[in-house]
Amino acid sequence: MGQKINPLGFRLGTTQNHHSFWFAQPKNYSEGLQEDKKIRNCIKNYIQKNRKKGSNRKIELDSSSEVITHIEIQKEIDTIHVIIHIGFPNLLKQKGAIEELEKDLQKEVNSVNQRLNIAIEKVKEPYRQPNILAEYIAFQLKNRVSFRKAMKKAIELTKKAEIKGVKIKIAGRLAGKEIARAECIKKGRLPLQTIRAKIDYCCYPIRTIYGVLGVKIWIFVEEE
């Protein structure tokens, strides 16, 4: 068995930055960490809940789907800045959406004296983000599209973005088979052992009628 390491954690401090920026005493560190997790879960649950309201109509990924790439949290003495990096911010641009989200997040914040400041940033190249590609594959599989066709289509979407390599791996009961297996498709270079290579990575679970499938996506963006 080879010893694996998360590509993002492997490159922290070089090509990968932290998504939380704050300082706390050792005895209060665990509380701040749990608070960050609650804030991220609250935002994801809010978007998922509001997406279900419009599930009666057909949803296309490039028009109305909400996919969060990552959430940055910056804490000051009296303010918590939350920056949501999202691929297609259509839902959060609706009137009253930010105010409603702030009320939900305020319940998750431990201190009453701290106020929330939410900012939305649209990702410039959505198909350069592994989370968006994973959401696209999940959307296709839930619509009974062949997993190979969904993976190849996701590879084609990356042609619009300037990347040097991409790898997609999906595992589980593919096509409803009794025995689980893994399928992989790769295009371009993917230097996982090079620290100066900027690689984006995500692990995404997909719930289907046959069980849970796991999707892993590596994207080689550039080399510094």
N, C-alpha and C positions, 0 to 999 in steps of 0.2 A: 504494500500500500504506500502510495506516495503521500508526502506530508503537504497538505494544501493550506493556503492562507488567503484571506480575503484580499482581493486586489486593491480595494480602497484603503483598508487599514495598513496595508504594506507600504503605501505611498503617502501616508499622512506626514505633513511637514515638508514634502518635496513638491509633488504635483497635485496633491489632494489637500484641501483645507477642511477644517472642522465646520460643522453646521450649527454649533452652539458656542457663543462667545459670552462668557461671564466668569466671575470669580466668587468663590465661597470658601469658608473655613471647612476644614476636614469633617467636623461634626455636622455641618449643614449641607455637605455635598450630595448626600443621597436624596435629601428632600428636593434639591434643585434638579437633580437628574430625573426623579419621578415626575416633577412638575413639567419638565420638557416633554416627557413621554405622553402625559395627559393632554398637553396642548396639541401635539402632533396627531394623536388619536382623535381628538375632538374635531379638528379641521377635516380629517379624512372621513369621519363619520358624517359630518355635516354635508359634505359634497356627495357622498354616497346616498344619503337619505334624500337629497333634493334631485339626484339623478333618477331615482326610482319613480318620482312623481311624473317625470316625462317619459317613462318607459313604454307608454302606449304607442308612441310613434317610433318609427325606425330611427335609430341613432347612428350617425356616421362619425367616425373618429375625428376626421379633419374639420368638422363643422360645429358640433355641439358637445363633444365628450370632454370631460374635465379630468386631466391627468396631471398629478403633482409629481414633479421631478424631485424636489427636495424642499425642506422648510428650514430657514435660518432663524435662530432665536438669539437676540442680543439683549442682555439684561443690564439695566442701570439701577441706580438707587431707587428711583420712583417710577421708572418706565420700563416696560418690556416691549421691545420691538420684534415683531413677527413678520418675516418676509417670506411670502409664498411664491415659489418659482413654479409656474404652471405652464403647460403647453398651450392650451386653448381656453383662456379665461372668459368664457361666455357666461357661465352661471354666476360667477362672482361679480360681474359687471352689472347685474340686474339691480334695480333700485331697492335699497333696504337690505341687500344681502350682506354687506360688510357690517352694518349695525347689528343685524341678527347674529352674525358669527361672533362679534365682540361680546355680546351678552352671554353666549354659550361659553366662550373662553374665560370670561371673568369669573364664572363659577368654578373653573378649574384652578385658578390662581389662588395660592395660599394667602398672600397678603392683600388686604383690602386697600392699602395705601398705594399700591402699584397700579398704574393705569396701562392699558394696552394700546399699542399703535400697530395696526395691521397695514401692510403694503403688499400690493400684487405686482409681480414682475413676470412678463411673458417671455418665455424662452425663444430666443431668436431662431434657432434651428431645431424644431421639435423632433424631427426624425434622427437627430444626433444623440438623443437621450434614450438609454436602454429601458427606462420605465415606460415610455410611450410606446416603444416597439413591443414590449411585453403585454401591455394593455391591448394593443392591436391584435396580437396573436390570440389572446384570451377571447376577444370579441369574435374573431373568426371561428375559433373552435366551438364556442357556445352556439354559433349558427350552423353547426354541422359541416364546416369546411374541413377538407383534408389537412392534417397537420403539416404534411410536406408542402402543400400549396401555400399554407399560411406562413411557413418559415421562409419559403422562397420569395413570397410577396414582401415580407418584412425586410429581406435583404435588398430587394429592389428599391424600397423606400429610402434606404440609406444612400442611394446614389445621388439624391438631391442634396445631401450634406457632404461636406468635405471631410471624409474620414479615410484612414489608411487600412483599416481592417475591421472585421466584425465576425463574431462567432455566436451561434445560437444553439443551445442544447435543451432538449425537452425530454422528460422521463416520466414514466408511469404506464398506465394501461392505454397505450396508444391505439386508436381505432377500436376500442372496446375489447382488445385481446385479453385472454385470461392471464397470460404471463406478462408482467411489466418489463419494459425494456427502455433503452435510451437511444435517441436519434440526435445526430449533430450535423450541422452545416456550417461551413466556414468560407470566408472570402477575404483575401488580402493577408497582411501581416498581423501578428498578435504576440509581441514580445512580453510575455507575462513576467519574466525574470529581470527585466530592465526597469530599474526604479525611476529613471528619468522619463520613461514613456508614460504619457498621460492616458490612462485606461479607465473608462467608466464601466461599472458593473452593477447588475441587479439580479436578485433572485425573487421570482414571482410565482405564487401558487395559483392554479386555476382549478376551480371546482366544476366538474362535469358530472353527468349522470352515471358515468362509469367509475368515478372516483376522482381523487385529486391528482392533477398533473403538475409537475415542477418545471419551470422555465428559467434558464440561466442565460444571460446575454452579456457578452464582453464586447466593448467597442474601443478600438485603438484610435484615439483622436489625433494626437501629434506627439512628437518627441522633442524634448527641450535640450 
